[in-house]
Structures are given as C-alpha cells and as structure tokens.
Amino acid sequence: MNFEKYSKSAFENAGINSDRAKILANELEDAVLAELHQQIEAAFSRIVSRLNSEGHDLSPYLDFIPGEYEYRGKEVEGNCGLRLACDVVISAGYSHLTSDNA
C-alpha cells in the first residue's frame, strides 16, 4: 500500500470537506481492504476448518471478494445447515470543525 498517497498533507491539499478529500478517503478504504483481504480470508478459513473438525461441512458459498466471505454447509432437504459469514467495513473521512466556536 502506498501510504504516502494518503499522507496528512495529501488530505490537506485536497481540502477539508472537499469532493477531492472524499475521493481520496474512498480510495484509502479500498486500499486498506485490499491490504487486509488475504489475512482476513486466511484467518476466517482457519476458523471454518476448526468448525468442520467439529462435524460441520462448511465450504465457500460464492467467490470471495475483499470484505465479503461466506461459507455454508451442504444442502440437505432444501436447508443449508450452518451458515457463517464475515463482512468487513473500512471507513475513512477527512474533515474538522470549522465554526468560530470550535
């Protein structure tokens, strides 16, 4: 991840509460999630393996995308058994109080 791109000066140059700062914050959210994706996926997979060793039969439900991980048990008579999902939200923003009383 290019941390320099998200430096304090980069946000200050974009402007407080500006559209440019919001775009930069959104890009930071995406970059952080991309950085964490493999670690989260691996950790969640280890948890699923442990549950499967306790008798469950969880497998990935859909292809994982960063921030969304879902496992489901095998379908039996229209039911999927245990379902386990992990949704990750990364939030970023850049603003401050601008009133004279702040």
C-alpha positions, 0 to 999 in steps of 0.5 A: 500500500502506498501510504504516502498517497494518503499522507496528512498533507495529501488530505490537506491539499485536497481540502477539508470537506472537499469532493477531492478529500472524499475521493481520496478517503474512498480510495484509502478504504479500498486500499486498506481492504485490499491490504487486509483481504488475504489475512482476513480470508486466511484467518476466517478459513482457519476458523471454518476448518476448526468448525468442520473438525467439529462435524460441520461441512462448511465450504465457500458459498460464492467467490470471495471478494475483499470484505465479503466471505461466506461459507455454508454447509451442504444442502440437505432437504432444501436447508443449508445447515450452518451458515457463517459469514464475515463482512468487513467495513473500512471507513475513512473521512477527512474533515474538522470543525470549522465554526468560530466556536470550535 
